[in-house]
Amino acid sequence: MKGYGRAVAATIFLIGLGTLLAALFAALPFGQAPMQVGQATAVVALPETGATNIVSAILLAYRGLDTLGEVTILFVAATAAGMVLSGAGRGEAQGAPAGFILRVASGLLFPFLLALGAFIVVHGHLTPGGGFQGGAILAAAFFIPLLANPASPLNHTVAMVIEGVSGAAFIAIGAAALFGGEAFLTPLFGTGTPGELFSAGSLPLLYLAVGLKVGSELAGLMARVAGEGGRA
Amino acid sequence: MIGTAHQIVLPVVLPLLAAFLLPLVGRLHVWPARLLGQIVGVLHLAVVAYLWTLVGGGETIVSALGGFAPPLGIVLYADRLSVLFLLVLSVGILLFWPRREHGGTRADTLTLLLLGGGSGLVLSGDLFNIFVFYEIVAVASYGLAASGGNAAGFGAALRYLLLSALGSALALLGIALVYGAAGTLNLADLSVLAPERLSGPMGLAAFLLLVLGFGVKAELFPVNTWVPEVYTAAPTRVTAILAGVVSKLSMVVILRLLVLIFADPGAQTLLLVLGLAGVIAGELAAFRAPDLNRTFAFSSIAQLGLVAVAFSIPDDLGIAAGIAVAVHHAVVKPGLFVIAGHWTGPIERLGGAARVSRPAAIAFVLLSLSIIGIPPFPGFWVKLLLLGEAFAAVDPVYALAGAVILAATVVEAAYLFRAAALMWEPPEGDNRPPAAFPLARLAPTLVLTLLILLAMGAVSPLGEALEAMAAEVGDAAIYVGNVLPGRI
């Protein structure tokens, strides 16, 4: 009877929420949202920051604290997951190695994925992409060999050092402006010539820190989950 | 060397910086990492104390991050309200710094993240940025709830995570509605645009979604079902921090939203109803609770319901009453949770507790008297302020709320007196008295009890300071004028 009551309650809740949302969306003026902040930013972003990729300008300059927060959320999630997983004890992955073709291919893929990830991170202020996307590709570069051959464990110490130092670097770059009497995360070194690799001031440095942190964090987290899964 | 206004970012980034580096230090050895964490905790307190010297006289600090003027960039906003709750956060976390729980230095890292995220939550003046910091606080709370290393803690943390994830999704939906309707996320900018773009059902729906989302941490009815389980299963120190501090930070966010953006009768009534439901449900459940931990968990729900009721009163003194209830609860409840965490088991087995450990029993009685609201304890003045405001409000529904609060106080007194009386009686039958209380474990409770006794002597200056603070917080024009000079 208890399960039945729950199902009824859940259905009523979902119908209520659905009705509410449907009514709200019907009331929203579709296609003519008042994009105050969006339009204003699109006009001033390039001259103010020197980044041709306006999305990056918003992520790193106008909403830099959000980006620091998002990197932190990934870190706190990895730490909390580590807290829960460490209850099961630590163990090396015990899965069988994959076939010959996969092992060789993963070795061949490694340098290309590394180069692609690095390219996307470094050009984040110029073209679509950036620290989060490039960092995920970097993580994949390290995780694919691990999937192909579970016996070759990821070097957790190196990943941890990169992760800690790059996270600290993001905050250090942001805090450097404080010593000049400016607000936290104020871009340094001027804007440069928009479109060149060395432009947009300190924004590419911030993206590099984000890319390294996201990459090492994701790789470490995936390796840990794969290790625990292989053991269980 | 560092410009005066821009230092308000330090309470946010100092703990985050330490948290990023802590696993590295911990790799070398555990104790330097733990020391680093606690040093940063003390530094945080020092920075907050310094900030209080800047804003204590009624000044405000605004820092536009990255040098990008609002509403395009994110601003941090420090007035007396934000710094007061930074102080509560800082002191609470230092008093209840985790012991060496299972998982090496992870609990220290998560505590630092909670400190940084919580500071961001009260300082941020941007709706989406608030959500980001809320998520940091939320995820750190799940990890800490599981830090006892027992199965009950893992189970409780998992269910807490599921409910909290639902809450975050609702809050995000609310933010999307606000952005879709107003086209901006800056609180001051929203405050200017709200009467035109966020009035009517759309604004009310957005407020409902935001309150349900942020209400998960604020233990608001009906998204508080995680409370009794987590507070029973988590380590005592974590329970003290979650119940005492984290819940209040979410209430501060809800207060800012209510004052700045949703200052209309619909939103106030909504918060009043949710608050009253929390008061009634919490006190009745606390009356029937089998052990002290659950009693205080449910009583905590009721107290946060009181805060919501107070904030819903459309008057500056209502805000003053809400802040008073929140701060009073932040001082009293962690002290009681320490006692509950040591004397677990059924309430009937508390017989003889006073003989085993007199200081603990005395602290229990003093803190209970204050929370019920017996004069001359601070809790009495807090409840008097709240009831006075409720009965003086124009809308008669608030008089009804006042009556409900009075009735709830009777229930509260009944279960707290029952437990206190048991402590002074000899153990029933052949039951053994509860375990003796080591003084080191009781120390935070004694500190907090001392604070309550000291506050007894300073009721009128505290009251005046509170009224001045509430008048500042309740005036949306002050906030808008400070963030966007020239818009008003």
Chai-1 contact restraints between the chains, C-beta under 6 A:
chainA,res_idxA,chainB,res_idxB,connection_type,confidence,min_distance_angstrom,max_distance_angstrom,comment,restraint_id
A,L24,B,A205,contact,1.0,0.0,6.0,A-B,restraint_1
A,A27,B,M202,contact,1.0,0.0,6.0,A-B,restraint_2
A,L28,B,G180,contact,1.0,0.0,6.0,A-B,restraint_3
A,A33,B,G180,contact,1.0,0.0,6.0,A-B,restraint_4
A,P34,B,G183,contact,1.0,0.0,6.0,A-B,restraint_5
A,M35,B,G183,contact,1.0,0.0,6.0,A-B,restraint_6
A,Q36,B,G183,contact,1.0,0.0,6.0,A-B,restraint_7
A,Q36,B,T184,contact,1.0,0.0,6.0,A-B,restraint_8
A,V37,B,P71,contact,1.0,0.0,6.0,A-B,restraint_9
A,V37,B,T184,contact,1.0,0.0,6.0,A-B,restraint_10
A,T41,B,L72,contact,1.0,0.0,6.0,A-B,restraint_11
A,A61,B,G66,contact,1.0,0.0,6.0,A-B,restraint_12
A,Y62,B,F68,contact,1.0,0.0,6.0,A-B,restraint_13
A,Y62,B,L72,contact,1.0,0.0,6.0,A-B,restraint_14
A,Y62,B,G73,contact,1.0,0.0,6.0,A-B,restraint_15
A,G64,B,G66,contact,1.0,0.0,6.0,A-B,restraint_16
A,L65,B,L65,contact,1.0,0.0,6.0,A-B,restraint_17
A,L65,B,I74,contact,1.0,0.0,6.0,A-B,restraint_18
A,L65,B,N129,contact,1.0,0.0,6.0,A-B,restraint_19
A,D66,B,N129,contact,1.0,0.0,6.0,A-B,restraint_20
A,D66,B,V132,contact,1.0,0.0,6.0,A-B,restraint_21
A,G69,B,V132,contact,1.0,0.0,6.0,A-B,restraint_22
A,T72,B,L16,contact,1.0,0.0,6.0,A-B,restraint_23
A,T72,B,I136,contact,1.0,0.0,6.0,A-B,restraint_24
A,I73,B,E135,contact,1.0,0.0,6.0,A-B,restraint_25
A,I73,B,I136,contact,1.0,0.0,6.0,A-B,restraint_26
A,V76,B,L113,contact,1.0,0.0,6.0,A-B,restraint_27
A,V76,B,I136,contact,1.0,0.0,6.0,A-B,restraint_28
A,V76,B,V139,contact,1.0,0.0,6.0,A-B,restraint_29
A,V76,B,A140,contact,1.0,0.0,6.0,A-B,restraint_30
A,A77,B,V139,contact,1.0,0.0,6.0,A-B,restraint_31
A,T79,B,R106,contact,1.0,0.0,6.0,A-B,restraint_32
A,T79,B,T109,contact,1.0,0.0,6.0,A-B,restraint_33
A,T79,B,L110,contact,1.0,0.0,6.0,A-B,restraint_34
A,A80,B,V139,contact,1.0,0.0,6.0,A-B,restraint_35
A,A80,B,Y142,contact,1.0,0.0,6.0,A-B,restraint_36
A,A80,B,G143,contact,1.0,0.0,6.0,A-B,restraint_37
A,G82,B,R106,contact,1.0,0.0,6.0,A-B,restraint_38
A,M83,B,G103,contact,1.0,0.0,6.0,A-B,restraint_39
A,M83,B,R106,contact,1.0,0.0,6.0,A-B,restraint_40
A,M83,B,G143,contact,1.0,0.0,6.0,A-B,restraint_41
A,M83,B,A146,contact,1.0,0.0,6.0,A-B,restraint_42
A,V84,B,A146,contact,1.0,0.0,6.0,A-B,restraint_43
A,S86,B,G103,contact,1.0,0.0,6.0,A-B,restraint_44
A,G87,B,G149,contact,1.0,0.0,6.0,A-B,restraint_45
A,M160,B,P23,contact,1.0,0.0,6.0,A-B,restraint_46
A,G164,B,F20,contact,1.0,0.0,6.0,A-B,restraint_47
A,G164,B,L21,contact,1.0,0.0,6.0,A-B,restraint_48
A,G164,B,L24,contact,1.0,0.0,6.0,A-B,restraint_49
A,G167,B,F20,contact,1.0,0.0,6.0,A-B,restraint_50
A,A168,B,L17,contact,1.0,0.0,6.0,A-B,restraint_51
A,A168,B,F20,contact,1.0,0.0,6.0,A-B,restraint_52
A,A168,B,L21,contact,1.0,0.0,6.0,A-B,restraint_53
A,I171,B,V13,contact,1.0,0.0,6.0,A-B,restraint_54
A,I171,B,L17,contact,1.0,0.0,6.0,A-B,restraint_55
A,L178,B,I2,contact,1.0,0.0,6.0,A-B,restraint_56
A,L178,B,H6,contact,1.0,0.0,6.0,A-B,restraint_57
A,G181,B,G3,contact,1.0,0.0,6.0,A-B,restraint_58
A,E182,B,G67,contact,1.0,0.0,6.0,A-B,restraint_59
A,A183,B,H6,contact,1.0,0.0,6.0,A-B,restraint_60
A,A183,B,S63,contact,1.0,0.0,6.0,A-B,restraint_61
A,A183,B,A64,contact,1.0,0.0,6.0,A-B,restraint_62
A,A183,B,L65,contact,1.0,0.0,6.0,A-B,restraint_63
A,A183,B,G67,contact,1.0,0.0,6.0,A-B,restraint_64
A,F184,B,V9,contact,1.0,0.0,6.0,A-B,restraint_65
A,F184,B,L65,contact,1.0,0.0,6.0,A-B,restraint_66
A,L185,B,L65,contact,1.0,0.0,6.0,A-B,restraint_67
A,L185,B,G66,contact,1.0,0.0,6.0,A-B,restraint_68
A,T186,B,G66,contact,1.0,0.0,6.0,A-B,restraint_69
A,T186,B,G67,contact,1.0,0.0,6.0,A-B,restraint_70
